[in-house]
Amino acid sequence: MTLSPSEFYEAGLALPPSVRKDVALRLLESIEVADQESVDEAWTDEISTRVDDILSGKVETIPGEQVFAELAARRAARQAARNA
């Protein structure tokens, strides 16, 4: 027997609250697992693309020390502007 979404909902409402909570959490968990798999796949593709871009010379990397120095300078400038 297959229930329509509204029939499933109505049947769920007939359950005791603790059982409804358990069913709801299990259903939500089943969605989150599927979502996480698609997120993981998308990140794997993105990382692969970025690595390829670096190795091919399409993009140029910036040394970490330079990035941190620039961020520190920006933060200091913002702080100075607030104190002025």
mmCIF file of the N, C-alpha and C atoms, coordinates in Angstrom:
data_MODEL
# 
_entry.id   MODEL 
# 
loop_
_atom_site.group_PDB 
_atom_site.id 
_atom_site.type_symbol 
_atom_site.label_atom_id 
_atom_site.label_alt_id 
_atom_site.label_comp_id 
_atom_site.label_asym_id 
_atom_site.label_entity_id 
_atom_site.label_seq_id 
_atom_site.pdbx_PDB_ins_code 
_atom_site.Cartn_x 
_atom_site.Cartn_y 
_atom_site.Cartn_z 
_atom_site.occupancy 
_atom_site.B_iso_or_equiv 
_atom_site.pdbx_formal_charge 
_atom_site.auth_seq_id 
_atom_site.auth_comp_id 
_atom_site.auth_asym_id 
_atom_site.auth_atom_id 
_atom_site.pdbx_PDB_model_num 
ATOM 1   N N  . MET A 1 1  ? 0.830  -1.174 0.000   1.00 0.00 ? 1  MET A N  1 
ATOM 2   C CA . MET A 1 1  ? 0.000  0.000  0.000   1.00 0.00 ? 1  MET A CA 1 
ATOM 3   C C  . MET A 1 1  ? 0.881  1.246  0.000   1.00 0.00 ? 1  MET A C  1 
ATOM 4   N N  . THR A 1 2  ? 0.640  2.149  -0.915  1.00 0.00 ? 2  THR A N  1 
ATOM 5   C CA . THR A 1 2  ? 1.394  3.387  -1.006  1.00 0.00 ? 2  THR A CA 1 
ATOM 6   C C  . THR A 1 2  ? 0.518  4.543  -0.566  1.00 0.00 ? 2  THR A C  1 
ATOM 7   N N  . LEU A 1 3  ? 1.058  5.378  0.303   1.00 0.00 ? 3  LEU A N  1 
ATOM 8   C CA . LEU A 1 3  ? 0.325  6.546  0.791   1.00 0.00 ? 3  LEU A CA 1 
ATOM 9   C C  . LEU A 1 3  ? 0.752  7.787  0.020   1.00 0.00 ? 3  LEU A C  1 
ATOM 10  N N  . SER A 1 4  ? -0.182 8.678  -0.218  1.00 0.00 ? 4  SER A N  1 
ATOM 11  C CA . SER A 1 4  ? 0.169  9.975  -0.792  1.00 0.00 ? 4  SER A CA 1 
ATOM 12  C C  . SER A 1 4  ? 0.846  10.784 0.311   1.00 0.00 ? 4  SER A C  1 
ATOM 13  N N  . PRO A 1 5  ? 1.535  11.849 -0.048  1.00 0.00 ? 5  PRO A N  1 
ATOM 14  C CA . PRO A 1 5  ? 2.164  12.667 0.991   1.00 0.00 ? 5  PRO A CA 1 
ATOM 15  C C  . PRO A 1 5  ? 1.171  13.156 2.052   1.00 0.00 ? 5  PRO A C  1 
ATOM 16  N N  . SER A 1 6  ? -0.015 13.582 1.629   1.00 0.00 ? 6  SER A N  1 
ATOM 17  C CA . SER A 1 6  ? -0.979 14.070 2.622   1.00 0.00 ? 6  SER A CA 1 
ATOM 18  C C  . SER A 1 6  ? -1.510 12.934 3.493   1.00 0.00 ? 6  SER A C  1 
ATOM 19  N N  . GLU A 1 7  ? -1.687 11.733 2.910   1.00 0.00 ? 7  GLU A N  1 
ATOM 20  C CA . GLU A 1 7  ? -2.123 10.575 3.701   1.00 0.00 ? 7  GLU A CA 1 
ATOM 21  C C  . GLU A 1 7  ? -1.042 10.172 4.708   1.00 0.00 ? 7  GLU A C  1 
ATOM 22  N N  . PHE A 1 8  ? 0.207  10.237 4.261   1.00 0.00 ? 8  PHE A N  1 
ATOM 23  C CA . PHE A 1 8  ? 1.326  9.924  5.152   1.00 0.00 ? 8  PHE A CA 1 
ATOM 24  C C  . PHE A 1 8  ? 1.364  10.908 6.312   1.00 0.00 ? 8  PHE A C  1 
ATOM 25  N N  . TYR A 1 9  ? 1.179  12.188 6.001   1.00 0.00 ? 9  TYR A N  1 
ATOM 26  C CA . TYR A 1 9  ? 1.164  13.233 7.027   1.00 0.00 ? 9  TYR A CA 1 
ATOM 27  C C  . TYR A 1 9  ? 0.046  12.983 8.036   1.00 0.00 ? 9  TYR A C  1 
ATOM 28  N N  . GLU A 1 10 ? -1.136 12.735 7.534   1.00 0.00 ? 10 GLU A N  1 
ATOM 29  C CA . GLU A 1 10 ? -2.281 12.489 8.418   1.00 0.00 ? 10 GLU A CA 1 
ATOM 30  C C  . GLU A 1 10 ? -2.053 11.250 9.276   1.00 0.00 ? 10 GLU A C  1 
ATOM 31  N N  . ALA A 1 11 ? -1.492 10.203 8.701   1.00 0.00 ? 11 ALA A N  1 
ATOM 32  C CA . ALA A 1 11 ? -1.199 8.993  9.465   1.00 0.00 ? 11 ALA A CA 1 
ATOM 33  C C  . ALA A 1 11 ? -0.157 9.300  10.541  1.00 0.00 ? 11 ALA A C  1 
ATOM 34  N N  . GLY A 1 12 ? 0.825  10.115 10.192  1.00 0.00 ? 12 GLY A N  1 
ATOM 35  C CA . GLY A 1 12 ? 1.847  10.498 11.163  1.00 0.00 ? 12 GLY A CA 1 
ATOM 36  C C  . GLY A 1 12 ? 1.275  11.271 12.330  1.00 0.00 ? 12 GLY A C  1 
ATOM 37  N N  . LEU A 1 13 ? 0.309  12.131 12.056  1.00 0.00 ? 13 LEU A N  1 
ATOM 38  C CA . LEU A 1 13 ? -0.309 12.908 13.134  1.00 0.00 ? 13 LEU A CA 1 
ATOM 39  C C  . LEU A 1 13 ? -1.067 12.037 14.123  1.00 0.00 ? 13 LEU A C  1 
ATOM 40  N N  . ALA A 1 14 ? -1.462 10.860 13.687  1.00 0.00 ? 14 ALA A N  1 
ATOM 41  C CA . ALA A 1 14 ? -2.184 9.943  14.573  1.00 0.00 ? 14 ALA A CA 1 
ATOM 42  C C  . ALA A 1 14 ? -1.247 9.224  15.543  1.00 0.00 ? 14 ALA A C  1 
ATOM 43  N N  . LEU A 1 15 ? 0.060  9.331  15.311  1.00 0.00 ? 15 LEU A N  1 
ATOM 44  C CA . LEU A 1 15 ? 1.036  8.668  16.187  1.00 0.00 ? 15 LEU A CA 1 
ATOM 45  C C  . LEU A 1 15 ? 1.226  9.468  17.468  1.00 0.00 ? 15 LEU A C  1 
ATOM 46  N N  . PRO A 1 16 ? 1.654  8.806  18.546  1.00 0.00 ? 16 PRO A N  1 
ATOM 47  C CA . PRO A 1 16 ? 1.978  9.535  19.779  1.00 0.00 ? 16 PRO A CA 1 
ATOM 48  C C  . PRO A 1 16 ? 3.140  10.507 19.515  1.00 0.00 ? 16 PRO A C  1 
ATOM 49  N N  . PRO A 1 17 ? 3.198  11.624 20.229  1.00 0.00 ? 17 PRO A N  1 
ATOM 50  C CA . PRO A 1 17 ? 4.242  12.632 19.987  1.00 0.00 ? 17 PRO A CA 1 
ATOM 51  C C  . PRO A 1 17 ? 5.664  12.085 19.982  1.00 0.00 ? 17 PRO A C  1 
ATOM 52  N N  . SER A 1 18 ? 5.998  11.188 20.905  1.00 0.00 ? 18 SER A N  1 
ATOM 53  C CA . SER A 1 18 ? 7.373  10.671 20.952  1.00 0.00 ? 18 SER A CA 1 
ATOM 54  C C  . SER A 1 18 ? 7.699  9.861  19.699  1.00 0.00 ? 18 SER A C  1 
ATOM 55  N N  . VAL A 1 19 ? 6.733  9.133  19.177  1.00 0.00 ? 19 VAL A N  1 
ATOM 56  C CA . VAL A 1 19 ? 6.940  8.345  17.961  1.00 0.00 ? 19 VAL A CA 1 
ATOM 57  C C  . VAL A 1 19 ? 7.045  9.280  16.761  1.00 0.00 ? 19 VAL A C  1 
ATOM 58  N N  . ARG A 1 20 ? 6.195  10.318 16.703  1.00 0.00 ? 20 ARG A N  1 
ATOM 59  C CA . ARG A 1 20 ? 6.261  11.301 15.612  1.00 0.00 ? 20 ARG A CA 1 
ATOM 60  C C  . ARG A 1 20 ? 7.639  11.945 15.573  1.00 0.00 ? 20 ARG A C  1 
ATOM 61  N N  . LYS A 1 21 ? 8.147  12.289 16.754  1.00 0.00 ? 21 LYS A N  1 
ATOM 62  C CA . LYS A 1 21 ? 9.472  12.918 16.822  1.00 0.00 ? 21 LYS A CA 1 
ATOM 63  C C  . LYS A 1 21 ? 10.532 11.975 16.265  1.00 0.00 ? 21 LYS A C  1 
ATOM 64  N N  . ASP A 1 22 ? 10.489 10.716 16.669  1.00 0.00 ? 22 ASP A N  1 
ATOM 65  C CA . ASP A 1 22 ? 11.464 9.732  16.196  1.00 0.00 ? 22 ASP A CA 1 
ATOM 66  C C  . ASP A 1 22 ? 11.389 9.570  14.679  1.00 0.00 ? 22 ASP A C  1 
ATOM 67  N N  . VAL A 1 23 ? 10.167 9.465  14.162  1.00 0.00 ? 23 VAL A N  1 
ATOM 68  C CA . VAL A 1 23 ? 9.994  9.303  12.710  1.00 0.00 ? 23 VAL A CA 1 
ATOM 69  C C  . VAL A 1 23 ? 10.498 10.555 11.983  1.00 0.00 ? 23 VAL A C  1 
ATOM 70  N N  . ALA A 1 24 ? 10.155 11.729 12.499  1.00 0.00 ? 24 ALA A N  1 
ATOM 71  C CA . ALA A 1 24 ? 10.586 12.976 11.866  1.00 0.00 ? 24 ALA A CA 1 
ATOM 72  C C  . ALA A 1 24 ? 12.104 13.087 11.835  1.00 0.00 ? 24 ALA A C  1 
ATOM 73  N N  . LEU A 1 25 ? 12.751 12.762 12.955  1.00 0.00 ? 25 LEU A N  1 
ATOM 74  C CA . LEU A 1 25 ? 14.213 12.835 13.005  1.00 0.00 ? 25 LEU A CA 1 
ATOM 75  C C  . LEU A 1 25 ? 14.857 11.836 12.049  1.00 0.00 ? 25 LEU A C  1 
ATOM 76  N N  . ARG A 1 26 ? 14.294 10.646 11.967  1.00 0.00 ? 26 ARG A N  1 
ATOM 77  C CA . ARG A 1 26 ? 14.848 9.640  11.051  1.00 0.00 ? 26 ARG A CA 1 
ATOM 78  C C  . ARG A 1 26 ? 14.673 10.065 9.597   1.00 0.00 ? 26 ARG A C  1 
ATOM 79  N N  . LEU A 1 27 ? 13.521 10.659 9.276   1.00 0.00 ? 27 LEU A N  1 
ATOM 80  C CA . LEU A 1 27 ? 13.306 11.145 7.909   1.00 0.00 ? 27 LEU A CA 1 
ATOM 81  C C  . LEU A 1 27 ? 14.276 12.279 7.588   1.00 0.00 ? 27 LEU A C  1 
ATOM 82  N N  . LEU A 1 28 ? 14.432 13.212 8.519   1.00 0.00 ? 28 LEU A N  1 
ATOM 83  C CA . LEU A 1 28 ? 15.357 14.327 8.314   1.00 0.00 ? 28 LEU A CA 1 
ATOM 84  C C  . LEU A 1 28 ? 16.788 13.827 8.140   1.00 0.00 ? 28 LEU A C  1 
ATOM 85  N N  . GLU A 1 29 ? 17.169 12.863 8.953   1.00 0.00 ? 29 GLU A N  1 
ATOM 86  C CA . GLU A 1 29 ? 18.516 12.300 8.854   1.00 0.00 ? 29 GLU A CA 1 
ATOM 87  C C  . GLU A 1 29 ? 18.751 11.675 7.477   1.00 0.00 ? 29 GLU A C  1 
ATOM 88  N N  . SER A 1 30 ? 17.740 11.023 6.924   1.00 0.00 ? 30 SER A N  1 
ATOM 89  C CA . SER A 1 30 ? 17.895 10.394 5.611   1.00 0.00 ? 30 SER A CA 1 
ATOM 90  C C  . SER A 1 30 ? 18.134 11.444 4.532   1.00 0.00 ? 30 SER A C  1 
ATOM 91  N N  . ILE A 1 31 ? 17.569 12.614 4.692   1.00 0.00 ? 31 ILE A N  1 
ATOM 92  C CA . ILE A 1 31 ? 17.780 13.707 3.730   1.00 0.00 ? 31 ILE A CA 1 
ATOM 93  C C  . ILE A 1 31 ? 19.156 14.311 3.918   1.00 0.00 ? 31 ILE A C  1 
ATOM 94  N N  . GLU A 1 32 ? 19.552 14.527 5.177   1.00 0.00 ? 32 GLU A N  1 
ATOM 95  C CA . GLU A 1 32 ? 20.845 15.146 5.449   1.00 0.00 ? 32 GLU A CA 1 
ATOM 96  C C  . GLU A 1 32 ? 21.993 14.294 4.923   1.00 0.00 ? 32 GLU A C  1 
ATOM 97  N N  . VAL A 1 33 ? 21.880 12.973 5.016   1.00 0.00 ? 33 VAL A N  1 
ATOM 98  C CA . VAL A 1 33 ? 22.928 12.090 4.502   1.00 0.00 ? 33 VAL A CA 1 
ATOM 99  C C  . VAL A 1 33 ? 23.035 12.252 2.992   1.00 0.00 ? 33 VAL A C  1 
ATOM 100 N N  . ALA A 1 34 ? 21.902 12.268 2.309   1.00 0.00 ? 34 ALA A N  1 
ATOM 101 C CA . ALA A 1 34 ? 21.917 12.437 0.853   1.00 0.00 ? 34 ALA A CA 1 
ATOM 102 C C  . ALA A 1 34 ? 22.476 13.795 0.491   1.00 0.00 ? 34 ALA A C  1 
ATOM 103 N N  . ASP A 1 35 ? 22.085 14.828 1.220   1.00 0.00 ? 35 ASP A N  1 
ATOM 104 C CA . ASP A 1 35 ? 22.598 16.166 0.952   1.00 0.00 ? 35 ASP A CA 1 
ATOM 105 C C  . ASP A 1 35 ? 24.104 16.228 1.167   1.00 0.00 ? 35 ASP A C  1 
ATOM 106 N N  . GLN A 1 36 ? 24.600 15.602 2.233   1.00 0.00 ? 36 GLN A N  1 
ATOM 107 C CA . GLN A 1 36 ? 26.024 15.637 2.519   1.00 0.00 ? 36 GLN A CA 1 
ATOM 108 C C  . GLN A 1 36 ? 26.818 14.953 1.413   1.00 0.00 ? 36 GLN A C  1 
ATOM 109 N N  . GLU A 1 37 ? 26.287 13.874 0.871   1.00 0.00 ? 37 GLU A N  1 
ATOM 110 C CA . GLU A 1 37 ? 26.982 13.192 -0.220  1.00 0.00 ? 37 GLU A CA 1 
ATOM 111 C C  . GLU A 1 37 ? 27.099 14.101 -1.435  1.00 0.00 ? 37 GLU A C  1 
ATOM 112 N N  . SER A 1 38 ? 26.055 14.849 -1.767  1.00 0.00 ? 38 SER A N  1 
ATOM 113 C CA . SER A 1 38 ? 26.128 15.747 -2.918  1.00 0.00 ? 38 SER A CA 1 
ATOM 114 C C  . SER A 1 38 ? 27.064 16.916 -2.631  1.00 0.00 ? 38 SER A C  1 
ATOM 115 N N  . VAL A 1 39 ? 27.091 17.379 -1.373  1.00 0.00 ? 39 VAL A N  1 
ATOM 116 C CA . VAL A 1 39 ? 28.015 18.454 -0.998  1.00 0.00 ? 39 VAL A CA 1 
ATOM 117 C C  . VAL A 1 39 ? 29.456 17.964 -1.113  1.00 0.00 ? 39 VAL A C  1 
ATOM 118 N N  . ASP A 1 40 ? 29.710 16.769 -0.602  1.00 0.00 ? 40 ASP A N  1 
ATOM 119 C CA . ASP A 1 40 ? 31.060 16.203 -0.682  1.00 0.00 ? 40 ASP A CA 1 
ATOM 120 C C  . ASP A 1 40 ? 31.501 16.050 -2.134  1.00 0.00 ? 40 ASP A C  1 
ATOM 121 N N  . GLU A 1 41 ? 30.599 15.592 -2.986  1.00 0.00 ? 41 GLU A N  1 
ATOM 122 C CA . GLU A 1 41 ? 30.928 15.425 -4.400  1.00 0.00 ? 41 GLU A CA 1 
ATOM 123 C C  . GLU A 1 41 ? 31.224 16.768 -5.054  1.00 0.00 ? 41 GLU A C  1 
ATOM 124 N N  . ALA A 1 42 ? 30.429 17.774 -4.737  1.00 0.00 ? 42 ALA A N  1 
ATOM 125 C CA . ALA A 1 42 ? 30.642 19.113 -5.312  1.00 0.00 ? 42 ALA A CA 1 
ATOM 126 C C  . ALA A 1 42 ? 31.984 19.682 -4.860  1.00 0.00 ? 42 ALA A C  1 
ATOM 127 N N  . TRP A 1 43 ? 32.327 19.498 -3.574  1.00 0.00 ? 43 TRP A N  1 
ATOM 128 C CA . TRP A 1 43 ? 33.612 19.994 -3.086  1.00 0.00 ? 43 TRP A CA 1 
ATOM 129 C C  . TRP A 1 43 ? 34.779 19.258 -3.736  1.00 0.00 ? 43 TRP A C  1 
ATOM 130 N N  . THR A 1 44 ? 34.637 17.965 -3.929  1.00 0.00 ? 44 THR A N  1 
ATOM 131 C CA . THR A 1 44 ? 35.692 17.194 -4.588  1.00 0.00 ? 44 THR A CA 1 
ATOM 132 C C  . THR A 1 44 ? 35.925 17.725 -6.003  1.00 0.00 ? 44 THR A C  1 
ATOM 133 N N  . ASP A 1 45 ? 34.842 17.996 -6.724  1.00 0.00 ? 45 ASP A N  1 
ATOM 134 C CA . ASP A 1 45 ? 34.960 18.555 -8.073  1.00 0.00 ? 45 ASP A CA 1 
ATOM 135 C C  . ASP A 1 45 ? 35.614 19.932 -8.043  1.00 0.00 ? 45 ASP A C  1 
ATOM 136 N N  . GLU A 1 46 ? 35.201 20.764 -7.094  1.00 0.00 ? 46 GLU A N  1 
ATOM 137 C CA . GLU A 1 46 ? 35.745 22.124 -6.992  1.00 0.00 ? 46 GLU A CA 1 
ATOM 138 C C  . GLU A 1 46 ? 37.240 22.086 -6.676  1.00 0.00 ? 46 GLU A C  1 
ATOM 139 N N  . ILE A 1 47 ? 37.625 21.251 -5.740  1.00 0.00 ? 47 ILE A N  1 
ATOM 140 C CA . ILE A 1 47 ? 39.045 21.144 -5.377  1.00 0.00 ? 47 ILE A CA 1 
ATOM 141 C C  . ILE A 1 47 ? 39.858 20.653 -6.564  1.00 0.00 ? 47 ILE A C  1 
ATOM 142 N N  . SER A 1 48 ? 39.343 19.674 -7.274  1.00 0.00 ? 48 SER A N  1 
ATOM 143 C CA . SER A 1 48 ? 40.039 19.151 -8.446  1.00 0.00 ? 48 SER A CA 1 
ATOM 144 C C  . SER A 1 48 ? 40.235 20.247 -9.490  1.00 0.00 ? 48 SER A C  1 
ATOM 145 N N  . THR A 1 49 ? 39.208 21.036 -9.721  1.00 0.00 ? 49 THR A N  1 
ATOM 146 C CA . THR A 1 49 ? 39.301 22.131 -10.687 1.00 0.00 ? 49 THR A CA 1 
ATOM 147 C C  . THR A 1 49 ? 40.338 23.150 -10.249 1.00 0.00 ? 49 THR A C  1 
ATOM 148 N N  . ARG A 1 50 ? 40.331 23.507 -8.975  1.00 0.00 ? 50 ARG A N  1 
ATOM 149 C CA . ARG A 1 50 ? 41.296 24.499 -8.473  1.00 0.00 ? 50 ARG A CA 1 
ATOM 150 C C  . ARG A 1 50 ? 42.732 23.991 -8.559  1.00 0.00 ? 50 ARG A C  1 
ATOM 151 N N  . VAL A 1 51 ? 42.944 22.720 -8.229  1.00 0.00 ? 51 VAL A N  1 
ATOM 152 C CA . VAL A 1 51 ? 44.287 22.146 -8.332  1.00 0.00 ? 51 VAL A CA 1 
ATOM 153 C C  . VAL A 1 51 ? 44.742 22.154 -9.787  1.00 0.00 ? 51 VAL A C  1 
ATOM 154 N N  . ASP A 1 52 ? 43.852 21.768 -10.692 1.00 0.00 ? 52 ASP A N  1 
ATOM 155 C CA . ASP A 1 52 ? 44.190 21.790 -12.122 1.00 0.00 ? 52 ASP A CA 1 
ATOM 156 C C  . ASP A 1 52 ? 44.555 23.198 -12.575 1.00 0.00 ? 52 ASP A C  1 
ATOM 157 N N  . ASP A 1 53 ? 43.803 24.205 -12.115 1.00 0.00 ? 53 ASP A N  1 
ATOM 158 C CA . ASP A 1 53 ? 44.086 25.593 -12.488 1.00 0.00 ? 53 ASP A CA 1 
ATOM 159 C C  . ASP A 1 53 ? 45.453 26.040 -11.989 1.00 0.00 ? 53 ASP A C  1 
ATOM 160 N N  . ILE A 1 54 ? 45.821 25.615 -10.784 1.00 0.00 ? 54 ILE A N  1 
ATOM 161 C CA . ILE A 1 54 ? 47.132 25.977 -10.235 1.00 0.00 ? 54 ILE A CA 1 
ATOM 162 C C  . ILE A 1 54 ? 48.244 25.280 -11.018 1.00 0.00 ? 54 ILE A C  1 
ATOM 163 N N  . LEU A 1 55 ? 48.081 23.983 -11.236 1.00 0.00 ? 55 LEU A N  1 
ATOM 164 C CA . LEU A 1 55 ? 49.128 23.229 -11.925 1.00 0.00 ? 55 LEU A CA 1 
ATOM 165 C C  . LEU A 1 55 ? 49.311 23.669 -13.364 1.00 0.00 ? 55 LEU A C  1 
ATOM 166 N N  . SER A 1 56 ? 48.236 24.115 -14.013 1.00 0.00 ? 56 SER A N  1 
ATOM 167 C CA . SER A 1 56 ? 48.335 24.551 -15.409 1.00 0.00 ? 56 SER A CA 1 
ATOM 168 C C  . SER A 1 56 ? 48.841 25.983 -15.544 1.00 0.00 ? 56 SER A C  1 
ATOM 169 N N  . GLY A 1 57 ? 48.913 26.703 -14.428 1.00 0.00 ? 57 GLY A N  1 
ATOM 170 C CA . GLY A 1 57 ? 49.354 28.084 -14.483 1.00 0.00 ? 57 GLY A CA 1 
ATOM 171 C C  . GLY A 1 57 ? 48.224 29.066 -14.775 1.00 0.00 ? 57 GLY A C  1 
ATOM 172 N N  . LYS A 1 58 ? 47.012 28.574 -14.846 1.00 0.00 ? 58 LYS A N  1 
ATOM 173 C CA . LYS A 1 58 ? 45.859 29.434 -15.125 1.00 0.00 ? 58 LYS A CA 1 
ATOM 174 C C  . LYS A 1 58 ? 45.675 30.477 -14.020 1.00 0.00 ? 58 LYS A C  1 
ATOM 175 N N  . VAL A 1 59 ? 45.972 30.095 -12.789 1.00 0.00 ? 59 VAL A N  1 
ATOM 176 C CA . VAL A 1 59 ? 45.911 31.030 -11.669 1.00 0.00 ? 59 VAL A CA 1 
ATOM 177 C C  . VAL A 1 59 ? 47.264 31.063 -10.978 1.00 0.00 ? 59 VAL A C  1 
ATOM 178 N N  . GLU A 1 60 ? 47.544 32.185 -10.346 1.00 0.00 ? 60 GLU A N  1 
ATOM 179 C CA . GLU A 1 60 ? 48.801 32.346 -9.636  1.00 0.00 ? 60 GLU A CA 1 
ATOM 180 C C  . GLU A 1 60 ? 48.524 32.344 -8.141  1.00 0.00 ? 60 GLU A C  1 
ATOM 181 N N  . THR A 1 61 ? 49.296 31.589 -7.402  1.00 0.00 ? 61 THR A N  1 
ATOM 182 C CA . THR A 1 61 ? 49.098 31.537 -5.958  1.00 0.00 ? 61 THR A CA 1 
ATOM 183 C C  . THR A 1 61 ? 49.816 32.698 -5.285  1.00 0.00 ? 61 THR A C  1 
ATOM 184 N N  . ILE A 1 62 ? 49.392 33.009 -4.076  1.00 0.00 ? 62 ILE A N  1 
ATOM 185 C CA . ILE A 1 62 ? 50.007 34.071 -3.280  1.00 0.00 ? 62 ILE A CA 1 
ATOM 186 C C  . ILE A 1 62 ? 50.552 33.401 -2.022  1.00 0.00 ? 62 ILE A C  1 
ATOM 187 N N  . PRO A 1 63 ? 51.802 33.687 -1.678  1.00 0.00 ? 63 PRO A N  1 
ATOM 188 C CA . PRO A 1 63 ? 52.369 33.073 -0.465  1.00 0.00 ? 63 PRO A CA 1 
ATOM 189 C C  . PRO A 1 63 ? 51.537 33.433 0.769   1.00 0.00 ? 63 PRO A C  1 
ATOM 190 N N  . GLY A 1 64 ? 51.388 32.476 1.658   1.00 0.00 ? 64 GLY A N  1 
ATOM 191 C CA . GLY A 1 64 ? 50.601 32.681 2.867   1.00 0.00 ? 64 GLY A CA 1 
ATOM 192 C C  . GLY A 1 64 ? 51.064 33.862 3.687   1.00 0.00 ? 64 GLY A C  1 
ATOM 193 N N  . GLU A 1 65 ? 52.380 34.050 3.791   1.00 0.00 ? 65 GLU A N  1 
ATOM 194 C CA . GLU A 1 65 ? 52.914 35.166 4.573   1.00 0.00 ? 65 GLU A CA 1 
ATOM 195 C C  . GLU A 1 65 ? 52.420 36.504 4.022   1.00 0.00 ? 65 GLU A C  1 
ATOM 196 N N  . GLN A 1 66 ? 52.355 36.610 2.700   1.00 0.00 ? 66 GLN A N  1 
ATOM 197 C CA . GLN A 1 66 ? 51.880 37.837 2.068   1.00 0.00 ? 66 GLN A CA 1 
ATOM 198 C C  . GLN A 1 66 ? 50.392 38.065 2.368   1.00 0.00 ? 66 GLN A C  1 
ATOM 199 N N  . VAL A 1 67 ? 49.605 37.006 2.292   1.00 0.00 ? 67 VAL A N  1 
ATOM 200 C CA . VAL A 1 67 ? 48.171 37.113 2.581   1.00 0.00 ? 67 VAL A CA 1 
ATOM 201 C C  . VAL A 1 67 ? 47.957 37.581 4.015   1.00 0.00 ? 67 VAL A C  1 
ATOM 202 N N  . PHE A 1 68 ? 48.664 36.952 4.970   1.00 0.00 ? 68 PHE A N  1 
ATOM 203 C CA . PHE A 1 68 ? 48.491 37.322 6.371   1.00 0.00 ? 68 PHE A CA 1 
ATOM 204 C C  . PHE A 1 68 ? 48.968 38.749 6.631   1.00 0.00 ? 68 PHE A C  1 
ATOM 205 N N  . ALA A 1 69 ? 50.049 39.172 5.975   1.00 0.00 ? 69 ALA A N  1 
ATOM 206 C CA . ALA A 1 69 ? 50.538 40.547 6.140   1.00 0.00 ? 69 ALA A CA 1 
ATOM 207 C C  . ALA A 1 69 ? 49.504 41.550 5.611   1.00 0.00 ? 69 ALA A C  1 
ATOM 208 N N  . GLU A 1 70 ? 48.910 41.253 4.461   1.00 0.00 ? 70 GLU A N  1 
ATOM 209 C CA . GLU A 1 70 ? 47.890 42.147 3.908   1.00 0.00 ? 70 GLU A CA 1 
ATOM 210 C C  . GLU A 1 70 ? 46.655 42.207 4.812   1.00 0.00 ? 70 GLU A C  1 
ATOM 211 N N  . LEU A 1 71 ? 46.246 41.075 5.352   1.00 0.00 ? 71 LEU A N  1 
ATOM 212 C CA . LEU A 1 71 ? 45.107 41.062 6.265   1.00 0.00 ? 71 LEU A CA 1 
ATOM 213 C C  . LEU A 1 71 ? 45.404 41.854 7.534   1.00 0.00 ? 71 LEU A C  1 
ATOM 214 N N  . ALA A 1 72 ? 46.603 41.712 8.066   1.00 0.00 ? 72 ALA A N  1 
ATOM 215 C CA . ALA A 1 72 ? 46.981 42.458 9.265   1.00 0.00 ? 72 ALA A CA 1 
ATOM 216 C C  . ALA A 1 72 ? 46.984 43.950 8.980   1.00 0.00 ? 72 ALA A C  1 
ATOM 217 N N  . ALA A 1 73 ? 47.468 44.355 7.803   1.00 0.00 ? 73 ALA A N  1 
ATOM 218 C CA . ALA A 1 73 ? 47.488 45.773 7.441   1.00 0.00 ? 73 ALA A CA 1 
ATOM 219 C C  . ALA A 1 73 ? 46.065 46.312 7.308   1.00 0.00 ? 73 ALA A C  1 
ATOM 220 N N  . ARG A 1 74 ? 45.174 45.540 6.697   1.00 0.00 ? 74 ARG A N  1 
ATOM 221 C CA . ARG A 1 74 ? 43.779 45.980 6.578   1.00 0.00 ? 74 ARG A CA 1 
ATOM 222 C C  . ARG A 1 74 ? 43.129 46.121 7.948   1.00 0.00 ? 74 ARG A C  1 
ATOM 223 N N  . ARG A 1 75 ? 43.382 45.155 8.811   1.00 0.00 ? 75 ARG A N  1 
ATOM 224 C CA . ARG A 1 75 ? 42.805 45.201 10.159  1.00 0.00 ? 75 ARG A CA 1 
ATOM 225 C C  . ARG A 1 75 ? 43.331 46.409 10.920  1.00 0.00 ? 75 ARG A C  1 
ATOM 226 N N  . ALA A 1 76 ? 44.617 46.678 10.792  1.00 0.00 ? 76 ALA A N  1 
ATOM 227 C CA . ALA A 1 76 ? 45.210 47.828 11.478  1.00 0.00 ? 76 ALA A CA 1 
ATOM 228 C C  . ALA A 1 76 ? 44.616 49.133 10.938  1.00 0.00 ? 76 ALA A C  1 
ATOM 229 N N  . ALA A 1 77 ? 44.398 49.206 9.624   1.00 0.00 ? 77 ALA A N  1 
ATOM 230 C CA . ALA A 1 77 ? 43.817 50.411 9.028   1.00 0.00 ? 77 ALA A CA 1 
ATOM 231 C C  . ALA A 1 77 ? 42.383 50.619 9.512   1.00 0.00 ? 77 ALA A C  1 
ATOM 232 N N  . ARG A 1 78 ? 41.608 49.571 9.601   1.00 0.00 ? 78 ARG A N  1 
ATOM 233 C CA . ARG A 1 78 ? 40.229 49.671 10.111  1.00 0.00 ? 78 ARG A CA 1 
ATOM 234 C C  . ARG A 1 78 ? 40.223 50.119 11.557  1.00 0.00 ? 78 ARG A C  1 
ATOM 235 N N  . GLN A 1 79 ? 41.120 49.548 12.341  1.00 0.00 ? 79 GLN A N  1 
ATOM 236 C CA . GLN A 1 79 ? 41.217 49.905 13.761  1.00 0.00 ? 79 GLN A CA 1 
ATOM 237 C C  . GLN A 1 79 ? 41.620 51.368 13.913  1.00 0.00 ? 79 GLN A C  1 
ATOM 238 N N  . ALA A 1 80 ? 42.554 51.813 13.102  1.00 0.00 ? 80 ALA A N  1 
ATOM 239 C CA . ALA A 1 80 ? 42.996 53.215 13.161  1.00 0.00 ? 80 ALA A CA 1 
ATOM 240 C C  . ALA A 1 80 ? 41.859 54.147 12.775  1.00 0.00 ? 80 ALA A C  1 
ATOM 241 N N  . ALA A 1 81 ? 41.078 53.754 11.775  1.00 0.00 ? 81 ALA A N  1 
ATOM 242 C CA . ALA A 1 81 ? 39.943 54.574 11.343  1.00 0.00 ? 81 ALA A CA 1 
ATOM 243 C C  . ALA A 1 81 ? 38.888 54.665 12.442  1.00 0.00 ? 81 ALA A C  1 
ATOM 244 N N  . ARG A 1 82 ? 38.686 53.586 13.165  1.00 0.00 ? 82 ARG A N  1 
ATOM 245 C CA . ARG A 1 82 ? 37.706 53.601 14.273  1.00 0.00 ? 82 ARG A CA 1 
ATOM 246 C C  . ARG A 1 82 ? 38.170 54.483 15.424  1.00 0.00 ? 82 ARG A C  1 
ATOM 247 N N  . ASN A 1 83 ? 39.476 54.498 15.656  1.00 0.00 ? 83 ASN A N  1 
ATOM 248 C CA . ASN A 1 83 ? 40.025 55.262 16.770  1.00 0.00 ? 83 ASN A CA 1 
ATOM 249 C C  . ASN A 1 83 ? 40.232 56.739 16.436  1.00 0.00 ? 83 ASN A C  1 
ATOM 250 N N  . ALA A 1 84 ? 40.102 57.086 15.177  1.00 0.00 ? 84 ALA A N  1 
ATOM 251 C CA . ALA A 1 84 ? 40.327 58.488 14.772  1.00 0.00 ? 84 ALA A CA 1 
ATOM 252 C C  . ALA A 1 84 ? 39.146 59.373 15.083  1.00 0.00 ? 84 ALA A C  1 
# 
